[in-house]
Amino acid sequence: MHCDAFLAVSHRLLSASKEGRDLRKPVHTSMSGSQRKRTRIDNAVTQDGPATKRMTLCSPAPFHDEPLAVAERDRCDYTIKITKEMAASGQAPRPIRVYADGIYDLFHQGHARQLMQAKSAFPNVYLIVGVNSDQLTHTMKGRTVMTDLERYEAVRHCRYVDEVLRDAPWVIDEAFLQKNKIDFVAHDEIPYCSGNEEDVYKFIKDKGMFLATQRTDGISTSDLVARIVKDYDVYVRRNLARGYSARDMNVSFLNEKKFLLQNKMDELKDKSKQLVENFEGKRHELIQKWEEKSREFIFNFLELFGREGRLLGGKDEQSSGHEKAQPSTVLP
């Protein structure tokens, strides 16, 4: 056995010397099929993957007319139609362009969760979010708390968003899909009525391009507004105390004076409560000091008179040193 091993090593040394190889360098073996496949996949992602996809994690998502978004749109080969089965399998030859739209007023976790569902619906999703303008929203639905510029900025800073489309249309048509190369449209399944339309997403559903998301229970923009209206007086008084004027909050002169008077009354209540709390603290401190002084007085009394009530350190104590102490008479 040792002889066979020696012969094998000798044969290797002889072959290396003939080929001129350095034995100190590792010998590279061919990669397995899975390794070669992994390399090809990584290269494909590196070459085909959009540069903006990772950029959204450290910078705001670009608007649809900015260079990054335009380059991504131009790179998309929209002649390749993506089905849901193809997108779900992860074998799509290009990123799946998913579109979600809304007003996104007072951007909250319900909005973020909807966009998260759209982003994670398939592997390699490029999420485009359309935000309606003030003019369109006020006409079709009503007033908003935030302006359209504020709502654009709120959405583009969400981590799931790859691109923001400003002044999005209220109803999506074929021309809009073709222009923005959209594969699927994400929204909840509840029919969205508007004017004569029973469901503005019916066209998308009929084309098989609708991607259903789930609403988050317990949170909505209407709920947030209702909370503010419910505690209207509290918020007005707080803002008046912070320096806002009555005109800034559209408050009448009488209501302004009423709220200011209530703030003063609350300040007096707080001061009275603080005085009572301080007095309680001082009272406990005084009682504690009195108890300490009482214990000190009793201790000094016992040290002075002794436990039998006789004065210690006087003439009686000196004379009693030579005489035998007489037992005290206890009266019945």
C-alpha positions as CSV (number, residue, x, y, z in Angstrom):
1,M,0.0,0.0,0.0
2,H,2.8,2.4,0.9
3,C,4.6,1.5,-2.3
4,D,1.5,2.3,-4.4
5,A,1.2,5.7,-2.7
6,F,4.9,6.4,-3.3
7,L,4.5,5.5,-7.0
8,A,1.5,7.8,-7.3
9,V,3.3,10.8,-5.8
10,S,6.4,10.1,-8.0
11,H,4.2,10.0,-11.1
12,R,2.6,13.4,-10.2
13,L,6.1,15.0,-9.6
14,L,7.3,13.6,-12.9
15,S,4.3,15.0,-14.8
16,A,4.6,18.4,-13.2
17,S,8.2,18.7,-14.0
18,K,7.5,17.8,-17.7
19,E,4.7,20.4,-17.9
20,G,6.7,23.1,-16.0
21,R,3.9,23.6,-13.4
22,D,4.6,25.0,-9.9
23,L,3.3,22.5,-7.4
24,R,2.8,25.2,-4.7
25,K,-0.1,26.6,-6.8
26,P,-3.5,25.0,-6.2
27,V,-4.9,23.0,-9.0
28,H,-8.2,24.5,-10.3
29,T,-10.8,21.9,-11.0
30,S,-13.7,22.4,-13.3
31,M,-16.9,23.8,-11.6
32,S,-19.9,21.6,-11.1
33,G,-23.0,22.1,-13.1
34,S,-24.8,23.9,-10.3
35,Q,-21.9,26.3,-9.8
36,R,-21.8,27.1,-13.5
37,K,-25.6,27.7,-13.4
38,R,-25.3,29.9,-10.3
39,T,-22.6,32.0,-12.1
40,R,-24.8,32.4,-15.2
41,I,-27.8,33.5,-13.1
42,D,-25.7,36.0,-11.1
43,N,-24.3,37.4,-14.3
44,A,-27.8,37.7,-15.8
45,V,-29.1,39.6,-12.8
46,T,-26.1,41.9,-12.9
47,Q,-26.5,42.7,-16.5
48,D,-30.3,42.8,-16.8
49,G,-31.3,44.0,-13.3
50,P,-32.1,47.7,-13.1
51,A,-29.6,49.9,-11.3
52,T,-32.4,51.8,-9.7
53,K,-33.7,48.8,-7.8
54,R,-31.0,49.0,-5.2
55,M,-30.8,52.7,-5.3
56,T,-34.2,53.0,-3.8
57,L,-32.9,51.7,-0.5
58,C,-30.6,54.7,0.0
59,S,-32.3,57.4,-2.0
60,P,-35.8,58.5,-2.9
61,A,-37.5,56.7,-5.7
62,P,-37.2,58.7,-9.0
63,F,-40.2,60.4,-10.6
64,H,-41.4,59.0,-13.9
65,D,-39.8,61.7,-16.0
66,E,-36.4,61.6,-14.4
67,P,-33.4,59.9,-16.2
68,L,-33.3,56.8,-14.0
69,A,-37.0,56.0,-14.5
70,V,-36.8,56.8,-18.2
71,A,-33.8,54.6,-18.7
72,E,-35.5,51.7,-16.9
73,R,-38.6,52.2,-19.0
74,D,-36.6,52.2,-22.2
75,R,-34.7,49.1,-21.2
76,C,-38.0,47.1,-20.8
77,D,-38.9,45.0,-23.8
78,Y,-42.7,45.3,-23.6
79,T,-43.1,43.0,-26.6
80,I,-42.5,40.2,-24.2
81,K,-45.9,39.7,-22.5
82,I,-45.7,38.5,-18.9
83,T,-48.4,36.2,-17.5
84,K,-49.1,35.7,-13.8
85,E,-47.9,32.1,-14.1
86,M,-44.6,33.2,-15.7
87,A,-44.2,36.0,-13.1
88,A,-44.9,33.7,-10.2
89,S,-42.4,31.1,-11.4
90,G,-39.5,33.6,-11.3
91,Q,-38.6,32.7,-14.9
92,A,-39.6,36.0,-16.5
93,P,-36.9,37.3,-18.8
94,R,-37.3,40.9,-17.5
95,P,-38.5,42.8,-14.4
96,I,-42.2,42.7,-13.9
97,R,-43.6,46.2,-13.9
98,V,-46.4,46.5,-11.4
99,Y,-48.5,49.7,-11.1
100,A,-50.4,50.8,-7.9
101,D,-52.3,54.1,-7.7
102,G,-54.0,56.2,-5.1
103,I,-54.3,59.5,-3.3
104,Y,-52.1,58.5,-0.3
105,D,-53.2,61.3,1.9
106,L,-51.6,61.3,5.4
107,F,-49.4,58.3,4.3
108,H,-49.8,55.6,7.0
109,Q,-48.9,51.9,7.5
110,G,-52.0,50.8,5.6
111,H,-50.6,52.5,2.5
112,A,-47.1,51.0,3.1
113,R,-48.5,47.5,3.6
114,Q,-50.4,47.7,0.3
115,L,-47.3,48.8,-1.5
116,M,-45.3,46.0,0.2
117,Q,-47.8,43.4,-1.1
118,A,-47.5,44.8,-4.6
119,K,-43.7,44.7,-4.4
120,S,-43.5,41.2,-3.1
121,A,-46.2,39.7,-5.3
122,F,-43.6,38.3,-7.7
123,P,-39.8,37.9,-7.8
124,N,-38.1,40.9,-9.4
125,V,-40.9,43.4,-9.3
126,Y,-40.4,47.0,-10.4
127,L,-43.1,48.9,-8.6
128,I,-44.5,52.1,-10.1
129,V,-46.8,54.2,-7.9
130,G,-49.2,56.7,-9.3
131,V,-50.4,59.6,-7.1
132,N,-53.4,61.7,-8.0
133,S,-53.0,65.5,-8.2
134,D,-54.8,68.0,-6.0
135,Q,-57.0,69.3,-8.8
136,L,-58.2,65.8,-9.8
137,T,-58.6,64.6,-6.3
138,H,-60.6,67.6,-5.1
139,T,-62.9,67.2,-8.2
140,M,-63.5,63.5,-7.9
141,K,-63.3,62.9,-4.2
142,G,-62.9,66.0,-2.0
143,R,-60.4,67.9,0.0
144,T,-57.1,66.4,1.2
145,V,-55.1,67.2,4.3
146,M,-51.7,67.2,2.4
147,T,-50.9,68.9,-0.9
148,D,-50.0,66.8,-3.9
149,L,-46.4,67.8,-3.6
150,E,-46.3,66.5,0.0
151,R,-48.0,63.3,-1.0
152,Y,-45.6,62.7,-3.9
153,E,-42.6,63.1,-1.4
154,A,-44.2,60.8,1.2
155,V,-44.7,58.0,-1.4
156,R,-41.3,58.3,-3.0
157,H,-39.6,57.8,0.4
158,C,-41.3,54.5,1.0
159,R,-38.8,51.7,0.7
160,Y,-40.9,49.5,-1.6
161,V,-41.4,52.1,-4.3
162,D,-39.2,52.1,-7.4
163,E,-40.8,54.9,-9.3
164,V,-43.4,57.6,-8.6
165,L,-45.8,58.8,-11.3
166,R,-47.2,62.3,-10.6
167,D,-50.6,63.4,-11.6
168,A,-51.8,59.9,-12.1
169,P,-55.1,59.4,-14.1
170,W,-58.3,58.5,-12.2
171,V,-59.2,55.7,-14.7
172,I,-56.5,53.6,-16.4
173,D,-56.9,52.9,-20.1
174,E,-55.0,51.0,-22.8
175,A,-52.9,53.9,-23.9
176,F,-51.7,54.5,-20.3
177,L,-50.7,50.8,-20.0
178,Q,-48.7,50.9,-23.2
179,K,-47.0,54.2,-22.5
180,N,-45.7,53.1,-19.1
181,K,-45.2,49.4,-20.1
182,I,-47.3,48.1,-17.2
183,D,-47.8,44.3,-16.7
184,F,-50.1,44.3,-13.7
185,V,-52.2,46.8,-11.6
186,A,-52.3,46.3,-7.9
187,H,-55.3,47.3,-5.8
188,D,-57.8,45.8,-3.3
189,E,-60.7,43.8,-4.7
190,I,-63.4,46.1,-3.4
191,P,-65.1,47.8,-6.4
192,Y,-64.1,51.4,-6.6
193,C,-67.1,53.4,-7.7
194,S,-66.6,56.8,-9.3
195,G,-69.3,58.8,-11.1
196,N,-70.9,56.5,-13.7
197,E,-68.3,53.9,-13.2
198,E,-69.2,51.0,-11.0
199,D,-65.6,49.9,-10.8
200,V,-62.8,51.9,-12.3
201,Y,-60.6,48.8,-12.3
202,K,-63.1,46.7,-14.3
203,F,-61.1,47.2,-17.5
204,I,-58.0,45.9,-15.8
205,K,-59.8,42.9,-14.3
206,D,-61.2,42.0,-17.7
207,K,-57.8,42.0,-19.2
208,G,-56.4,39.6,-16.5
209,M,-53.9,42.2,-15.4
210,F,-55.4,42.9,-11.9
211,L,-53.4,42.0,-8.9
212,A,-55.5,41.9,-5.7
213,T,-54.0,43.3,-2.4
214,Q,-55.5,43.2,1.1
215,R,-56.6,46.2,3.0
216,T,-55.3,46.8,6.5
217,D,-58.1,46.8,9.1
218,G,-58.3,49.5,11.7
219,I,-56.4,52.2,9.8
220,S,-57.4,54.6,7.0
221,T,-57.0,58.3,6.2
222,S,-60.7,58.8,7.1
223,D,-60.1,57.2,10.5
224,L,-57.2,59.6,11.1
225,V,-59.2,62.6,10.2
226,A,-62.1,61.4,12.4
227,R,-59.7,61.2,15.4
228,I,-58.5,64.8,14.8
229,V,-62.1,66.0,14.5
230,K,-63.1,64.2,17.7
231,D,-60.4,65.9,19.7
232,Y,-60.6,69.2,17.8
233,D,-60.6,71.4,21.0
234,V,-57.6,69.7,22.4
235,Y,-55.5,70.1,19.2
236,V,-56.6,73.8,18.7
237,R,-55.7,74.7,22.3
238,R,-52.3,72.9,21.9
239,N,-51.5,74.7,18.7
240,L,-52.5,78.1,20.2
241,A,-50.2,77.5,23.1
242,R,-47.4,76.7,20.6
243,G,-47.8,80.0,18.8
244,Y,-50.2,79.3,16.0
245,S,-52.7,82.1,15.4
246,A,-56.4,81.8,15.2
247,R,-56.3,82.7,11.5
248,D,-53.8,79.8,10.8
249,M,-56.4,77.4,12.1
250,N,-59.5,79.2,10.9
251,V,-60.8,79.7,14.5
252,S,-63.2,82.6,15.3
253,F,-62.2,85.4,17.8
254,L,-64.6,84.1,20.5
255,N,-63.4,80.5,20.2
256,E,-59.8,81.7,20.3
257,K,-60.4,83.6,23.6
258,K,-62.3,80.6,25.0
259,F,-59.5,78.2,24.2
260,L,-56.9,80.6,25.6
261,L,-58.9,80.9,28.9
262,Q,-59.2,77.1,29.1
263,N,-55.4,76.9,28.7
264,K,-54.9,79.4,31.5
265,M,-57.3,77.4,33.7
266,D,-55.4,74.2,33.0
267,E,-52.1,76.0,33.9
268,L,-53.6,77.0,37.2
269,K,-54.8,73.5,37.9
270,D,-51.4,72.1,37.1
271,K,-49.7,74.6,39.4
272,S,-52.2,73.9,42.2
273,K,-51.6,70.2,41.8
274,Q,-47.8,70.8,41.8
275,L,-48.1,72.8,45.0
276,V,-50.1,70.0,46.7
277,E,-47.6,67.4,45.6
278,N,-44.7,69.6,46.9
279,F,-46.5,70.1,50.2
280,E,-47.1,66.3,50.5
281,G,-43.4,65.8,49.9
282,K,-42.4,68.4,52.5
283,R,-44.9,67.0,54.9
284,H,-43.3,63.5,54.7
285,E,-39.9,65.1,55.1
286,L,-41.0,67.1,58.2
287,I,-42.5,64.0,59.8
288,Q,-39.4,62.0,59.1
289,K,-37.2,64.7,60.7
290,W,-39.6,64.9,63.7
291,E,-39.3,61.2,64.2
292,E,-35.5,61.4,64.0
293,K,-35.4,64.2,66.6
294,S,-37.8,62.3,68.8
295,R,-35.6,59.2,68.8
296,E,-32.6,61.4,69.5
297,F,-34.3,63.1,72.4
298,I,-35.3,59.8,74.0
299,F,-31.8,58.4,73.5
300,N,-30.3,61.5,75.2
301,F,-32.8,61.3,78.0
302,L,-31.9,57.7,78.7
303,E,-28.2,58.5,78.6
304,L,-28.8,61.3,81.1
305,F,-31.1,59.6,83.6
306,G,-30.5,56.0,83.1
307,R,-33.1,53.4,82.6
308,E,-34.0,53.5,86.3
309,G,-34.8,57.2,86.1
310,R,-31.9,58.4,88.3
311,L,-29.5,61.1,87.2
312,L,-26.2,59.7,86.1
313,G,-22.9,61.6,86.8
314,G,-24.1,63.5,89.9
315,K,-23.5,63.3,93.7
316,D,-26.0,60.5,94.1
317,E,-24.0,58.4,91.7
318,Q,-20.7,59.2,93.5
319,S,-22.0,58.5,97.0
320,S,-23.6,55.3,95.9
321,G,-20.3,54.0,94.7
322,H,-19.3,53.1,98.4
323,E,-22.7,52.0,99.5
324,K,-24.7,49.0,98.6
325,A,-27.6,49.9,96.4
326,Q,-30.9,49.5,98.3
327,P,-33.7,47.8,96.5
328,S,-36.5,50.2,95.5
329,T,-39.8,49.8,97.2
330,V,-42.6,49.0,94.8
331,L,-45.9,50.4,95.8
332,P,-48.9,48.3,95.1
